[in-house]
């Protein structure tokens, strides 16, 4: 396997991540460290570790762009994508590799991820709710026996997962580089699903995730418009007419309600973010057309076939937890 870690002004995070892997295995697997908006200090840090290929980038390409830059340098069938704000405490890589070996239709598999701040789960794979909202199993709740069994899921979480390179390439490639960050792994899983490949959750020894350490450096005006734009781009390129209607219409209604509630609270942020995302998607019209035509050739399932698996009614506790988080 090849390990890919993307960083941006995160030397302490990278050091903690690499040191945790060394503590478990005694050596690093072949590792590509992508340094967005490269710093000399990160180059120096990478040189302290054997088996690390340092890949500097002139600007901040985000998680998606950074992994796209690394993708052409990955020469092994299995590639593990790991956030720099994660820590291993046990052998979490081997169970993923073994699972992929045993399940030849599996294109992507996520391990167990725990939030470092409170010891709660950070999601164990997920599905879409009937309203088109992404819902991760077990997110922000205590670990439980149900999360100690492998389960086929519609999407995997991006902080720690493995992919099969040949299947990813067959489904259109790793990520859209212009996504930068947010929703890129969900888009990938939808493309894999439409190509009739499988995504799984595998109960590995838990990886600790410090969650949004890099994202917290940006304000909503950068995060939300990019997030909404990526969702819109993904929905318009991953599916045909039925899927775009089935997944898009409920979200548009929810977005309208979100904006109305925010406006009543005197918060214009969501409205501005949706406006900015809509303008960006209009500008992306040709890019969307080209991507849709390219990806359509990869589809082996219809929208209905994929979404009949990907959409699941979520337990009430998920919605309660979502409400508590705000």
C-alpha positions as CSV (number, residue, x, y, z in Angstrom):
1,X,0.0,0.0,0.0
2,X,0.9,3.6,-0.5
3,X,0.1,6.2,2.3
4,X,-0.9,9.7,1.2
5,X,-1.0,12.6,3.7
6,X,-1.9,16.2,2.7
7,X,-0.9,19.1,4.8
8,X,-1.0,22.9,4.8
9,X,0.9,24.8,7.5
10,X,0.6,21.8,9.7
11,X,4.1,20.6,10.7
12,X,3.0,19.7,14.3
13,X,0.1,17.7,13.0
14,X,2.2,15.9,10.4
15,X,4.9,15.0,13.0
16,X,2.3,13.7,15.4
17,X,0.7,11.6,12.7
18,X,3.9,10.1,11.4
19,X,5.3,9.5,14.9
20,X,2.1,7.6,15.8
21,X,2.6,5.3,12.8
22,X,6.2,4.7,13.7
23,X,5.2,3.9,17.3
24,X,2.8,1.2,16.0
25,X,4.9,-0.3,13.1
26,X,8.4,0.6,13.8
27,X,8.7,2.0,10.2
28,X,6.6,4.0,7.8
29,X,5.0,2.4,4.7
30,X,5.8,4.1,1.4
31,X,4.4,7.6,2.2
32,X,3.7,10.6,0.0
33,X,3.5,13.9,1.9
34,X,1.8,16.6,-0.1
35,X,2.8,20.1,1.2
36,X,0.2,22.6,0.0
37,X,1.7,26.1,-0.3
38,X,5.0,24.5,0.5
39,X,7.0,25.5,3.6
40,X,10.7,24.9,4.0
41,X,10.0,23.7,7.6
42,X,7.7,21.0,6.2
43,X,10.4,19.9,3.7
44,X,12.9,19.7,6.6
45,X,10.5,17.7,8.7
46,X,9.9,15.2,5.9
47,X,13.6,14.7,5.4
48,X,13.8,13.4,9.0
49,X,11.7,10.3,8.1
50,X,12.7,7.4,5.9
51,X,10.3,6.2,3.2
52,X,8.6,9.6,2.9
53,X,8.4,11.3,-0.6
54,X,8.0,15.0,-0.2
55,X,5.7,16.6,-2.8
56,X,5.6,20.4,-2.6
57,X,2.8,22.5,-4.1
58,X,3.1,26.1,-5.0
59,X,-0.4,26.9,-3.6
60,X,-3.0,25.5,-1.3
61,X,-4.8,22.9,-3.4
62,X,-6.9,21.7,-0.5
63,X,-7.4,18.0,0.5
64,X,-8.9,17.1,-2.9
65,X,-6.3,18.9,-5.0
66,X,-3.4,17.6,-2.8
67,X,-4.5,14.0,-3.3
68,X,-4.9,14.5,-7.0
69,X,-1.3,15.7,-7.1
70,X,-0.2,12.6,-5.2
71,X,-2.3,10.2,-7.3
72,X,0.0,10.0,-10.3
73,X,2.9,9.1,-7.9
74,X,1.1,6.2,-6.3
75,X,2.4,3.0,-7.9
76,X,0.6,0.4,-5.8
77,X,-2.9,-1.0,-6.0
78,X,-4.0,0.0,-2.5
79,X,-3.8,3.7,-1.5
80,X,-4.6,4.8,2.1
81,X,-5.7,8.5,2.5
82,X,-5.1,9.7,6.0
83,X,-5.7,13.2,7.4
84,X,-2.7,14.8,9.0
85,X,-4.8,15.5,12.2
86,X,-5.1,11.8,13.0
87,X,-3.2,9.4,15.3
88,X,-2.8,5.7,15.2
89,X,-2.7,3.7,18.4
90,X,-2.7,0.2,17.0
91,X,-2.4,-1.6,13.7
92,X,-5.3,0.0,11.8
93,X,-3.9,-0.5,8.3
94,X,-3.6,-4.3,8.1
95,X,-7.4,-4.9,8.6
96,X,-8.2,-2.6,5.7
97,X,-5.7,-4.3,3.4
98,X,-6.9,-7.8,4.5
99,X,-10.5,-6.8,3.9
100,X,-9.7,-5.5,0.4
101,X,-7.9,-8.7,-0.4
102,X,-11.0,-10.7,0.7
103,X,-13.6,-8.6,-1.1
104,X,-12.6,-8.1,-4.7
105,X,-15.6,-5.8,-5.5
106,X,-14.7,-3.4,-2.7
107,X,-13.3,-0.1,-4.1
108,X,-13.1,1.9,-0.9
109,X,-13.2,1.0,2.8
110,X,-13.2,3.2,5.9
111,X,-11.7,2.3,9.2
112,X,-13.1,3.2,12.7
113,X,-12.5,6.8,13.6
114,X,-12.9,8.3,17.0
115,X,-13.0,12.0,17.9
116,X,-10.0,12.9,20.0
117,X,-11.8,15.6,21.8
118,X,-14.5,13.5,23.5
119,X,-13.9,9.8,22.5
120,X,-17.2,9.7,20.5
121,X,-17.4,8.0,17.1
122,X,-16.6,10.2,14.0
123,X,-18.9,8.2,11.8
124,X,-18.7,4.6,10.6
125,X,-19.6,5.0,6.9
126,X,-22.9,6.4,5.9
127,X,-26.0,6.7,3.7
128,X,-28.2,9.4,2.4
129,X,-31.5,10.2,4.2
130,X,-34.7,10.2,2.3
131,X,-34.3,14.0,2.2
132,X,-30.9,13.7,0.5
133,X,-29.0,14.7,3.6
134,X,-25.7,12.8,4.2
135,X,-25.9,10.8,7.5
136,X,-22.9,9.0,9.0
137,X,-23.6,5.9,11.1
138,X,-22.8,6.5,14.8
139,X,-21.6,10.0,14.3
140,X,-20.9,11.8,17.6
141,X,-22.2,8.9,19.8
142,X,-20.5,6.3,22.0
143,X,-19.0,3.2,20.4
144,X,-21.3,0.2,20.5
145,X,-21.2,-3.5,19.4
146,X,-23.1,-2.7,16.2
147,X,-20.0,-0.8,15.0
148,X,-17.7,-3.8,15.5
149,X,-19.0,-5.5,12.4
150,X,-18.1,-4.8,8.8
151,X,-21.0,-3.2,6.8
152,X,-21.4,-2.2,3.2
153,X,-22.2,1.5,3.1
154,X,-22.9,4.1,0.4
155,X,-20.1,6.5,1.4
156,X,-17.0,6.5,3.5
157,X,-15.5,9.2,5.7
158,X,-12.5,11.0,4.4
159,X,-10.2,11.2,7.4
160,X,-9.0,7.5,7.1
161,X,-9.9,5.2,4.2
162,X,-8.3,2.9,1.7
163,X,-9.0,2.7,-2.1
164,X,-8.3,0.3,-4.8
165,X,-6.5,2.3,-7.5
166,X,-7.7,0.4,-10.6
167,X,-11.4,0.8,-9.6
168,X,-11.0,4.5,-8.7
169,X,-9.4,5.1,-12.1
170,X,-12.2,3.2,-13.8
171,X,-14.8,5.4,-12.0
172,X,-13.3,8.6,-13.2
173,X,-10.2,9.2,-10.9
174,X,-9.6,10.0,-7.3
175,X,-11.1,13.5,-6.8
176,X,-12.1,16.7,-8.8
177,X,-9.1,18.9,-8.1
178,X,-11.2,22.1,-8.0
179,X,-13.2,20.7,-5.1
180,X,-10.2,21.7,-2.9
181,X,-11.8,20.4,0.3
182,X,-15.3,19.2,1.4
183,X,-17.5,16.5,-0.1
184,X,-14.8,15.1,-2.3
185,X,-14.9,11.6,-0.8
186,X,-18.7,11.5,-1.0
187,X,-18.6,12.4,-4.7
188,X,-16.0,9.6,-5.2
189,X,-18.2,7.1,-3.5
190,X,-21.2,8.0,-5.6
191,X,-19.1,7.6,-8.8
192,X,-17.9,4.2,-7.5
193,X,-21.4,3.1,-6.7
194,X,-22.7,4.1,-10.1
195,X,-19.8,2.1,-11.6
196,X,-21.1,-0.9,-9.6
197,X,-18.3,-1.0,-7.1
198,X,-18.7,-1.3,-3.3
199,X,-17.8,0.9,-0.3
200,X,-17.5,-0.6,3.2
201,X,-17.0,0.3,6.8
202,X,-14.4,-2.0,8.5
203,X,-14.1,-2.0,12.3
204,X,-10.3,-1.5,12.6
205,X,-8.6,-0.4,15.8
206,X,-9.8,3.2,16.1
207,X,-7.8,6.1,14.7
208,X,-8.1,9.3,16.7
209,X,-9.2,12.3,14.7
210,X,-8.7,15.9,15.9
211,X,-11.3,17.0,13.3
212,X,-11.3,20.3,11.4
213,X,-8.0,21.6,12.7
214,X,-7.2,22.9,9.3
215,X,-10.7,23.9,8.3
216,X,-11.1,25.9,11.5
217,X,-8.5,28.4,10.1
218,X,-11.0,29.6,7.5
219,X,-14.2,31.6,7.9
220,X,-17.6,30.6,6.7
221,X,-17.2,32.7,3.6
222,X,-14.6,30.3,2.3
223,X,-16.0,27.0,3.8
224,X,-19.7,27.1,3.1
225,X,-19.7,28.4,-0.5
226,X,-17.1,25.7,-1.5
227,X,-19.1,23.0,0.3
228,X,-22.4,23.9,-1.3
229,X,-20.7,24.3,-4.7
230,X,-19.1,20.8,-4.4
231,X,-22.5,19.2,-3.5
232,X,-24.2,20.8,-6.5
233,X,-21.3,19.8,-8.9
234,X,-21.4,16.3,-7.6
235,X,-25.2,15.9,-7.9
236,X,-25.1,17.2,-11.4
237,X,-22.3,15.0,-12.6
238,X,-22.8,11.7,-10.8
239,X,-26.4,11.1,-11.7
240,X,-28.9,11.3,-14.6
241,X,-32.2,13.2,-14.5
242,X,-33.9,11.0,-11.9
243,X,-30.9,11.2,-9.5
244,X,-30.5,14.9,-9.9
245,X,-34.2,15.4,-9.2
246,X,-34.3,12.8,-6.4
247,X,-31.2,14.1,-4.6
248,X,-31.4,17.8,-5.5
249,X,-35.0,18.9,-5.0
250,X,-35.3,18.0,-1.3
251,X,-32.0,19.7,-0.6
252,X,-33.2,22.8,-2.3
253,X,-36.2,22.9,-0.1
254,X,-34.1,22.3,3.0
255,X,-31.7,25.0,1.9
256,X,-34.6,27.5,1.5
257,X,-35.7,26.6,5.1
258,X,-32.1,27.0,6.4
259,X,-31.8,30.4,4.8
260,X,-35.2,31.5,6.1
261,X,-34.4,30.4,9.7
262,X,-30.9,32.1,9.5
263,X,-32.5,35.3,8.2
264,X,-35.0,35.4,11.1
265,X,-32.0,35.0,13.4
266,X,-30.3,37.9,11.7
267,X,-27.6,35.7,10.2
268,X,-27.2,36.4,6.4
269,X,-24.2,34.0,6.1
270,X,-26.1,30.9,4.7
271,X,-27.9,33.1,2.2
272,X,-24.7,34.6,1.0
273,X,-23.0,31.2,0.8
274,X,-25.8,29.7,-1.3
275,X,-25.7,32.7,-3.6
276,X,-22.0,32.4,-4.0
277,X,-22.2,28.7,-4.7
278,X,-25.0,29.2,-7.2
279,X,-22.9,31.7,-9.1
280,X,-19.9,29.4,-9.1
281,X,-22.1,26.5,-10.5
282,X,-23.4,28.7,-13.3
283,X,-19.8,29.5,-14.2
284,X,-19.0,25.7,-14.0
285,X,-21.7,24.9,-16.6
286,X,-19.2,23.8,-19.3
287,X,-17.1,21.9,-16.8
288,X,-20.2,20.1,-15.5
289,X,-21.2,19.2,-19.0
290,X,-17.8,17.7,-19.8
291,X,-17.5,15.9,-16.5
292,X,-21.1,14.5,-16.8
293,X,-20.4,13.2,-20.3
294,X,-17.1,11.6,-19.3
295,X,-18.5,9.9,-16.2
296,X,-21.7,8.7,-17.9
297,X,-19.6,6.2,-19.8
298,X,-18.5,4.7,-16.5
299,X,-22.0,4.1,-15.2
300,X,-23.1,0.4,-14.9
301,X,-26.1,1.1,-12.6
302,X,-29.1,3.3,-13.1
303,X,-29.8,6.1,-10.7
304,X,-32.7,4.1,-9.2
305,X,-30.5,1.1,-8.6
306,X,-27.8,2.9,-6.8
307,X,-30.1,5.2,-4.8
308,X,-32.3,2.3,-3.7
309,X,-29.2,1.2,-1.8
310,X,-27.7,4.5,-0.9
311,X,-30.8,6.1,0.6
312,X,-31.8,4.8,4.0
313,X,-34.2,6.0,6.7
314,X,-32.0,7.2,9.6
315,X,-32.7,6.3,13.3
316,X,-34.3,9.1,15.3
317,X,-31.2,9.4,17.4
318,X,-29.3,10.6,14.4
319,X,-31.6,13.5,13.9
320,X,-31.6,14.3,17.6
321,X,-27.8,14.4,17.6
322,X,-27.9,16.6,14.5
323,X,-30.3,19.0,16.2
324,X,-28.1,19.1,19.3
325,X,-25.1,20.0,17.2
326,X,-27.0,22.9,15.9
